[in-house]
């Protein structure tokens, strides 16, 4: 059997952008074939997380704190209700903490994971738009899907070098373009949204650094 191209794993996701007071909500939905209990374990068990997301330290329970050992990202776990609802703060190394929520909904075809990342209205958003976090979450959920298939490409060290391969660069471009379309659908100016998506793709490809 031929190896699946990671770009193929982008098409079964839905992307939306919403507004929340002086913030923006980046929404990504993806359905997995696994039951909710199995998907929850992959999302919250440190051993599973290390296979596709990275090493996690701390106490993954309501009121606990966590830290991503490789990046230094940290935050507070606000809600942890197995196997349905995980909500936490996302403190990006000195930037204002944002909010991340994961909701699992089990259905006949598997379990739908709805990820909502609420980020501030600031210069970073105006420069890069929803793709700034959206491309990263597309990559993360693709790694999760690969991990559940037993595919070694899910390894975080390989995903961190995704921009070094032709397939990986195509993944970045297609993801950024998809988030650009979601931005326009939410009411953004089409030219500005496309420009922001191109900037984000350049950043993830290692061609442009945020100013």
C-alpha positions in Angstrom: 0.0 0.0 0.0 1.4 3.4 -0.9 2.1 6.0 1.8 -0.7 8.6 2.1 0.3 12.2 1.3 -0.2 14.4 4.3 -1.9 17.0 2.1 -4.7 14.4 1.8 -5.4 14.8 5.5 -6.3 18.4 5.1 -9.5 17.9 3.1 -11.6 16.2 5.8 -11.3 19.2 8.2 -13.6 22.2 8.5 -12.2 25.7 9.3 -14.1 28.7 10.7 -13.2 32.1 12.1 -15.5 33.9 14.6 -15.3 37.0 16.7 -15.5 37.2 20.5 -15.4 40.7 22.1 -11.9 42.0 21.3 -10.6 38.6 20.2 -10.8 36.1 17.4 -11.8 32.4 17.6 -10.0 30.0 15.2 -12.1 26.9 14.9 -10.9 23.6 13.4 -13.1 20.5 13.2 -11.8 17.0 12.3 -13.4 13.6 12.5 -11.4 10.5 13.6 -12.5 6.9 13.3 -11.7 6.2 16.9 -14.3 6.2 19.7 -14.2 9.2 22.1 -12.4 7.3 24.9 -9.5 6.4 22.6 -9.2 9.8 21.1 -9.3 11.4 24.6 -6.5 9.1 25.6 -4.4 10.2 22.6 -5.1 13.9 23.5 -4.4 13.7 27.3 -2.1 10.8 28.1 1.6 12.0 28.3 2.8 8.8 26.7 0.5 9.2 23.7 1.1 13.0 23.4 4.9 12.4 23.2 4.3 10.3 20.0 2.7 13.1 18.0 2.6 16.4 19.9 5.6 16.5 22.3 6.5 15.9 25.9 4.1 17.3 28.4 4.8 17.8 32.1 2.4 18.7 34.9 -1.0 17.8 36.2 -3.6 17.4 33.4 -6.7 17.9 35.6 -9.1 20.7 36.3 -7.1 23.4 38.2 -3.7 21.8 37.3 -0.9 23.3 35.4 1.0 21.9 32.4 4.2 22.7 30.5 5.4 21.6 27.1 8.9 20.4 27.8 10.3 21.0 24.3 8.9 24.5 23.6 8.4 25.9 27.1 4.7 26.6 26.4 2.7 26.4 29.6 -0.7 27.2 31.1 -3.5 26.3 33.4 -6.0 23.5 32.8 -9.4 25.1 33.4 -11.7 22.1 32.5 -10.8 18.4 32.1 -14.0 16.3 31.7 -13.1 12.9 30.3 -13.8 12.1 27.5 -15.6 15.2 26.2 -14.1 18.6 27.2 -10.7 20.0 27.7 -10.1 23.7 28.2 -6.8 25.4 29.1 -4.8 28.6 28.8 -2.0 28.8 26.2 0.8 31.0 27.3 3.2 31.5 24.4 6.5 32.4 26.1 5.8 35.9 27.2 2.9 36.7 24.9 -0.6 37.3 26.4 -2.2 33.9 27.3 -4.8 32.7 24.8 -7.5 30.1 25.4 -7.7 26.7 23.9 -10.8 24.4 24.0 -11.2 20.9 22.7 -14.6 19.2 22.5 -15.1 15.6 21.5 -18.5 14.5 20.0 -19.0 10.8 19.3 -21.2 9.8 16.3 -21.8 6.9 14.0 -18.7 7.6 11.9 -16.3 8.1 14.8 -15.5 11.1 17.0 -15.4 14.7 15.9 -12.8 16.9 17.6 -13.7 20.6 17.6 -10.7 22.8 18.5 -11.3 26.5 19.4 -8.3 28.8 19.9 -9.2 32.3 21.1 -6.5 34.8 20.3 -6.2 38.5 20.9 -6.9 41.3 18.3 -3.3 42.7 17.9 -0.6 43.4 15.3 0.3 39.8 15.0 -3.3 38.9 14.0 -3.5 41.8 11.6 -0.2 40.6 10.0 -0.7 36.9 9.8 -4.5 36.3 10.3 -6.0 33.0 11.5 -3.4 30.9 9.7 -0.8 32.0 12.3 -2.3 29.4 14.7 -4.4 27.5 12.2 -1.5 26.1 10.2 0.0 24.9 13.4 -3.1 23.2 14.5 -3.6 21.6 11.1 -0.2 20.2 11.5 -0.9 18.9 15.0 -4.2 17.2 14.1 -2.5 15.7 11.0 0.2 14.3 13.3 -2.5 12.9 15.6 -4.2 11.2 12.6 -0.9 9.8 11.5 -0.1 8.6 15.0 -3.5 6.8 15.3 -2.6 5.0 12.0 0.8 4.0 13.5 2.6 6.2 10.9 6.1 7.2 12.1 5.8 10.6 10.3 3.7 11.6 13.4 6.9 12.0 15.4 7.2 15.6 16.6 10.8 15.9 15.5 9.8 14.9 12.0 6.8 17.3 12.0 9.1 20.1 13.1 11.0 19.6 9.8 7.9 19.4 7.6 9.0 22.5 5.7 12.1 20.6 4.4 10.1 18.3 2.2 8.1 19.0 -1.0 5.0 17.4 0.5 5.4 19.3 3.7 5.7 22.7 1.9 2.6 21.8 -0.1 0.8 21.0 3.1 1.8 24.4 4.6 0.6 26.3 1.5 -2.7 24.5 1.2 -3.4 24.9 4.9 -2.6 28.6 4.8 -4.8 29.1 1.8 -7.7 27.2 3.5 -7.4 29.5 6.5 -7.4 32.5 4.1 -10.6 31.3 2.6 -12.1 30.8 6.1 -11.0 34.4 7.0 -12.8 35.8 3.9 -15.9 33.8 4.7 -15.9 35.4 8.2 -16.0 38.9 6.5 -12.4 39.8 6.1 -11.2 41.8 3.1 -10.2 39.3 0.5 -7.0 41.0 -0.5 -5.8 41.4 3.1 -6.8 37.8 4.0 -4.8 36.4 1.1 -1.8 38.5 1.9 -1.9 37.4 5.5 -2.1 33.8 4.5 0.9 34.2 2.1 2.9 35.7 5.0 2.0 32.9 7.3 3.0 30.3 4.7 6.3 32.0 4.2 6.9 32.0 7.9 6.1 28.3 8.3 8.3 27.5 5.3 11.2 29.3 7.1 11.3 32.2 4.6 9.9 35.0 6.8 10.1 35.8 10.5 7.4 37.7 12.4 8.2 41.3 13.0 
